[in-house]
Amino acid sequence: MTVTSDRKDGAPGIALSRRSMVAALGVLATSAGGVTSRALAQVPPPMPPPPSDYVPPPMPIPPGGYVPPPMGSGGGQCFLEGTRLAVPGGEVPVEGLRPGDMVLTASGARRQAGFVGWFSVERDTSGRWPLAGLPVRVRRGALGAGLPARDLFVTGAHLLFLGGVLVPAEDLINGVSIAWADVAGERLRYFHVGLASHDVVLAEGLGCESLQVSDVARSAAGFDNGAELVAYYRGLRPGEMVACARVMAFNGGRAALRSRLRSALAVVRDVRDVRDRVRDEAEARLARAVGPVMGLVPA
């Protein structure tokens, strides 16, 4: 994606500083008293599909900066059932892939799927999805023209390939164009695709990571068909599968706060990293589309 700015001349604008200060205050408020857990990220009511891009009702901004849930906790990095992945000749739902099928990567390469894993989550007794299995919805066009091409649903820890780096979906949440989603149904099924090495596949037209197996036994515990993962990755040593790109994540409220402050001060001196810029552009795009919602002030 091309990272742009609030201002037409390409420089950070006052609108960015205002949005970032509002968000920084939100991070401080949710961190008060040392409470920075994922339990603070309450799910808004279900949103109906908007008649056009970005017209859902306002929702609170959940705190950023979580430690990704481990595989085996009903979380991890996976695609919600129905997500379409690019394959030679078109797209197929992820649940339709089988080991041996070919997928397309962001580089245009064809790679063979060696493992297709799945797991399910169910609502708890209060009717909520467990937070570790709650999907993040990235609305169509939230990250640029056609990025994604359709609404994309992934777990919060799933890494998106943006600006040459990998960023967890939950670190980009703004509450509207990228938000936790209370999808309909009583059970959710998630799928992931494992290749011989970590890579970037195309899901709904957006670059997203393939499965990264840091430890075979630990990764297998997170899937209902974990025995198939063990069989395919047999002999893979812990830590041997390295990330295909640099991973940039907010591992804690302090990191999220520092990021917001970098953006707030960018109008004076721009020291934002790629992750900051990707998030800022998504929020600027949203602000231009819907006006001042939740402190997202248009330029």
QUIURZI-V558043 format. One record per backbone hydrogen bond with DSSP energy under -0.5 kcal/mol. NH is the residue of the N-H (numbers start at 1). CO is the residue of the C=O. If there is no record, write none. Layout:
BEGIN
NH/CO
NH/CO
END
This chain:
BEGIN
3/1
4/2
7/11
10/7
17/13
18/14
19/15
20/16
21/17
22/18
23/19
24/20
25/21
26/22
27/23
28/24
29/25
30/26
31/27
32/28
32/29
34/31
35/32
36/34
40/37
41/38
42/40
55/52
62/60
68/66
73/70
75/70
78/76
79/191
80/153
81/189
83/80
85/92
86/202
87/90
90/87
92/85
94/83
96/93
97/94
100/113
101/98
103/111
104/86
105/109
106/200
108/105
111/103
111/109
113/101
114/112
114/194
115/194
117/192
119/190
121/188
123/186
124/128
127/124
130/122
133/130
134/131
135/181
136/154
137/179
138/136
138/152
139/137
139/177
141/148
142/139
143/147
144/141
147/144
148/146
149/204
150/204
152/138
154/136
154/152
155/78
156/134
157/76
158/155
160/167
161/207
162/160
162/165
165/162
166/246
167/160
167/165
169/158
170/156
171/168
172/169
173/170
174/178
175/178
179/137
181/135
183/181
188/121
190/119
191/79
192/117
194/115
201/199
201/208
202/104
203/201
203/206
204/84
204/202
206/203
208/201
209/159
210/199
211/193
213/211
214/212
219/215
220/216
221/217
222/219
223/220
224/118
225/118
226/223
228/225
229/225
230/226
231/227
232/228
233/229
234/231
236/233
239/214
240/237
241/213
242/240
248/166
248/246
249/247
251/249
252/250
256/252
257/253
258/254
259/255
260/256
261/257
262/258
263/259
264/260
265/261
266/263
268/265
269/265
271/269
277/273
278/274
279/275
280/276
281/277
282/278
283/279
284/280
285/281
286/282
287/283
288/284
289/285
290/286
291/287
293/291
293/296
296/293
297/295
END
